[in-house]
Amino acid sequence: MTERERLEKWREQMGKELDRVMGFWTQHSMDKDYGGFFTCLAQDGAVYDDLKYIWLQGRQVWMYCRLYRKVPRFHQQEILSAAIAGGEFLLSYACPSAHSLKCAFVVTRNGQAVKIQRTIFSECFYVMAMDELWRTTHEERYKKAAHEMMVQIVHWVRVDPSGLGRVELPGAAQVNAMAVPMMLLNLVSQLCEGDEEMAKKYEEVGTWSVKMILQHLQRDGKAILENVSEQGQELPGCLGRHQNPGHAIEAGWFLLQHAIAHSDDSLVQTAVEKFVMLPFLLGWDQEYGGLFSFQDVDGHCPTQLEWNMKLWWPHTEALIAFLLAYQKTGDQRLLEHFEKVCEYVFSRFSDPEQGEWFGYLNREGNVALTIKGGPFKGCFHVPRCLYMCEEILSQLLDAKNKT
């Protein structure tokens, strides 16, 4: 099979799978009575819990708007109406206090706060939702909401975290957890898309985020550690030895996007070789296939009970990362790794009978949980991956047609 035929094959499969996945969510997840989305869905799409998780609400609004805006076949009134209803639900109920922009983590079906986490992640996906809603509807109030929250997030991360509600304890290490600068870099990319004014405004935040992510490249460039000190030094104990292959690979394609946008060839190389290839090669299960969820850099048994499970989202990040890296470099190794992951996910995670993907496999690659959605899995990682891969594959084929 020629390279063109391989690319065409995968583009067709990505497109068909995206249609099936989105069909699952549009059929089963919309709450037509209260707005927003159900995400606790069984294998057949039945709602098994009507609690609503704010970060998943934001992700689904973003996903619906992005597809509506970017992919002609999803330019449907049903999708736009559901996205707007989800956005209005967020505006009404995401922040339970009138005096704070701190978001709830989970609310009841009708929007009453149940739990608040002392992190920034609900807020981050609120920003993504509001910015994408503005780009889709051109309503300025959504843009205003996005930028107000972004200012607050940056303040919490870089100036004063007390508004998050975390108590400073004498024995707790000051940690640079990779998820935080990763999310900030992702938000900068979202807010600055096609907007020179925003690009100038958030240039320094983007630069800082890249610097903080690069601190996680440790052990003379041989490991990506999930947690380091605020000064970029390795931490003691399990916390310091912790590796998350999926997160490292996701950080890799965030860095790669930033490097491409800024014509930074050195960062391109670091992103591809150190944040994509390295954690993939170390994290791939040579016996059963698939990416481990967690690892210990010194080879100790990780303390997380699910460390050797195969979860959906690291594999989606690997697909995006390898294809984007291949598009940028033309390195055939990257296309081969992309195809290796494709073969695994379509044979293991995808549910050809009832749509969407299973999220949780055991080490051997068998389905461990039959649910299609829950507090952590919603309409985001799978459709984002399929949409981005279909788009990149189309760009690669278009480029071949011009040569």
N, C-alpha and C positions, 0 to 999 in steps of 0.2 A: 504494500500500500504506500503510495507517495505521501509526502508531507502534506500536500494540499488535500488529499483525500482524508488523511487523518484529521486535519483541522475541520474539514466539512462535516465529518462524522460526529466529532465532538460538539460542534456548533448545533447541529440538528438535535442531538441528545439533550444538550443544555436547554434549548428552547422548549422542547416537548416537556421536559421535567419541570421547568419553570411554570408552564401553563398548568400542569397537574398540581403542583404545590400551591400555587395561588388559588386554583379552583377549590382546594380543600379549605383554605382560610376564608375565602369570600362566601363559601356555602355555610360554614359552621361557626365562625367566630364573631360575627357582628351582633352587638346588642342593640336591637332596634327600639327598645323601650327607653333605655337610659343613656345610650351613646357609649362609645368606647368598644372594647373588644373582650370577649372571653378568650383566655389562653389555656385554661386547664381543660384540655380536650383529650378524650380517649382515642383509641386507635381508629374508631369509626367516626370521630368528630363529635361524639356526644359530650356535653358539658358535665364534668364531674365536680366542679367547684366554681362558683361565680365570683370569687374574689378577683380583684383586678390589680395587677402589678404595674406600677407607674412606669418603670423603665421599659416594660414590654409594650405598654400603651404607646409610649413615645417611639419605640422602634417600629411598631406597626404603622403608625401615622407616617413616619418617614418612608417606610417601604412602599406604601400605597401611593404617596405623592411622587416618589422618585420614578416608579414605574409609569404612573399616569403622565408624568412630564417627559420621560425619556424614551419610552417604548410605545410606538404607535398602537399596537394591538391592545394595550392596557389603557388607552385614552378613552375610558368609559365613565359615564356619569355615576354608575353604581360605586365605582372605586373612589371617585372624587368625593361623593356624598359621605361615604363611610369615613374617609380621611378627615373631612371637615368635622363630622360628628365626634370623631376621636379627639381632634384638636380642641374642640369646645369642651369636651369632658375634662381634658387636661387643664385648660384655663380655669375651669370652675372648681376642680377638686384636687389638683396635684399638690397645691400648697395649702395645708389645713389651717395655717395661722395667717391672719390678715396682716400681721406685723413682720413676717419673715418670708423669704423666698425658699426656705427649706422644704423640700418635697417629701411627701409620704413615700414609703416603699410599697405599701399595699393598702388598698381601700376596699370598701364593700362595693357591691354591684352598683349602688346608687351614689357612691362617692364619699362615704364617711371613712375617715382615716382609721386604720387598724394598727399600723406599725410604721415607725420611722427608723431608718438606718443612719448611722453617723458617718456616711460616705457621700461622695459627690455623683454617684452614677445615675440615680434617678434624674437628677438635675441635668446631667450631660445629655441624656436621651430626650429630655424635654426641649433642650436647645435644638437638637437635631430636628425634632418634629416641627417646632415652630418655624425654624428657618426654611425647611423644605415646604411647609404650608404656605409661607410667604412667597416663595419662588413659584409655587403652583397657582395660587389664587391672586397674588399681587395685593393682598390686604396688608397694609402697613402695621396693623396692630399685632400681627403674628411676628413680624420682623422686630418690632419693639420688644415683645415678650422674650424673644430669643436673645437679644443683645443685653437686656437687663439681667437675665439669668447668667449669661456668659461673664459679665462683669463681676457678679457675685461669686461665681465658681473660681475665677482667677484670684479674687480676694481671699477666699477660704484656703486655696492651695498655697498661695505665695506670700500672704500678709498675715492673716489671722484666722486660724481654723476653729476658734471658739464657737462660732455660730453653728458648727456641725454637731455640737453637743458632746464632744469627746472630752473626758476628764484626763488631764495629764497625770500620769502615775510615775513614781520615782524609778521603778524598775523597767519601765518600757523604753525600748530603743527608739531613737528617731530614725524612721525608715523612709527610704525612697522606694515605694512599691511601684513597679513598672506600669501597672494599670493606670495610674494617675497621669503621668506625662503622656502616655499613649492616648488616653481619651482627650487630653487637651490638644494634642497634635491633630487628632481626628476632627475635633471641633473647629480648629483653625482652618483646616482644609474645607470643611463644610461652609463656614461663614464667608470664606474668601473666594469661593468659586465665581469667577468672572467679575469680580468686584475689586478694582484697584484701590479704592478708598479703604475697604476692609483689610486688604492685603497689607497696606501700610500700617494700619492700626494694630494688627495682630502679628506683625513680623517678628517683634521681639519675643512674644509669647511662643511662637513657633520655634524660634531659635533656642529658647530656653528648654522647650519640651524635647527637642532633638538631643540637646546636651545631656539632659537627665536620663533619657532612654539609653544613650550610649554608655552611661556609667554602669549599665548592667552587663556589659561585655567584660568578663572577668577571666581570671586564670590564664593570663597571657594570651587572650583571644581565643581560648578553647572552650568557653562555657558562657551561656547567658543565664544569669541568676535572677530570679524573680524579685528578690529584695536585697537592697544594699543600703548602706548608711546614707545619710543626706550629703555626705562628702564623697560618696562613691566608693566606699571601702566595703570589703566583704564582712558580713555579720557572722557572729558565732552561732553554733547550734543548727537545729533543723530549719529555722527561719532563713538562715543565711545559705544553707545548702540546697534550698528548694529550687527546682526547675519546673517550668511549665512550657512544654514544647509548643503547644498551640498559641499561647500568648506571645512567645518569642517570635513565632512565624508571623503572627498578626502585626506585631510591632515592625517586623521586617517590611511588609508591604506598605505600612503607613510611612516608614522612613523612605522607601523607594518612591512613593508618590511625591513626597516632599523633595527628594533629590532630583527627580525628573523636572518638577516645576521650577527648581532653582538651578538647573544645569550643573549639579554638583556630582561630578563623576566619581570622586573619592567616596562620597556617601552612598552612591549607587553600589559600588563594590562592597562596602561594609554591609549594607543592607542585604545584598544577595548572598554573599559568602558566609557572613557571621550570623545574621538574624533569620535567614531562611534555610540555607543549606545545612549549617551546623546543627541546629536543634532538630531538623528533620532526620538527619542521618543518625544522630544520637537517640532520638525519640521513637524511631520506627521499630516496631516489634519484629525482629528477624524470624521468630518462630511462627507467629500467627498472623502477622500483618497488622496494619493500623498503628496509629500513634498512641503511645501511653499518655495518660492524663497528667501524671506527675512523676518526677524523678528526683533522686538525690544525687548531687554532683559527685559525691564520694562513693556512690554505689550502695549506701545503706538502704534498707527498706523504708520507703516513704511512710510517714505517719498517717496520710490520708487514706481512708478505707477504700476509696475508689481509684487508687493510684494506677492500677493496671487495667481499668476499664477503657473502652474505646468510645469516646463521646463524639457527637455529631460536629460540634463547632470547630475543633482544631483541624479537622479534615477539610472543612469549607475554607478555612483561612489558608491552608496549604494549597488548595486549588487556585485561589486568587493569586497568592504570592508567586507560585511557579509560573503561571501564565503571564502575569504582569512582568516578571523578571525575564522570561523568554522573549516577550515582545520588545523589551528594552535592549537585551544583549544578543539575542539570537543563539544563545548557548543551547545546544541540543540536549545536554544533560537535564536542563530544566523542563523541557518538553517531555522527556522520558519520565521524570518524576511526576509531572502533572498527570500523565496517562496512568502511571502506577496507582496514584491516589484515586483517579476516576474509576478504575477497575474495582478498587476496594469499596468505594462508597456506593456505587450503583448496584453492587452485588450484596451489600450488607445493610446499609441504612435505608435505602429507598423501599417504599411499600407500593408495589405496582398495583395492588388490589384496591386500596382505599386512599391512596394519595399521601403526600408529605413523606417525611423521613422519621423513622424511629430515632430517638436521641441517645439511647443508652444501650451499649452492647457490653457483654463480658469480654474477658481477654481473648477468648477463642473466636469472637466475632458473632456470637449468637445474641439475639435480642434479650436483654435483661429486663427492660421496662417497656410495656406496650404503648404507653401514653405517647401522644404526638405533641403535647404542649403541657406546660406547667409553670411554676414560678420563675424558671430560668430559660425555658425554651419557648419561643413564640415565633411570630412571623417576621424573621429577621435574618439570621445567619444563613439559612438554606436559600431563601429567595435572593438575598443580596449576592451570594456566591454565584448562583445560576445566572442572574442578570448580568453581573460583571464579567463572568466568563463568556457568556454569549456575545457581549459587546466587544470584548477584546478579540475573540476569535473572528468576529466579523471584520474588525479593523485589520487583523493579520491577513485575512483573505482578500480584503480590498487592496491592501498594499501589494499582494502578490499579483493581483489582476493588472496593476499599473506597471509592473516590471516586465 
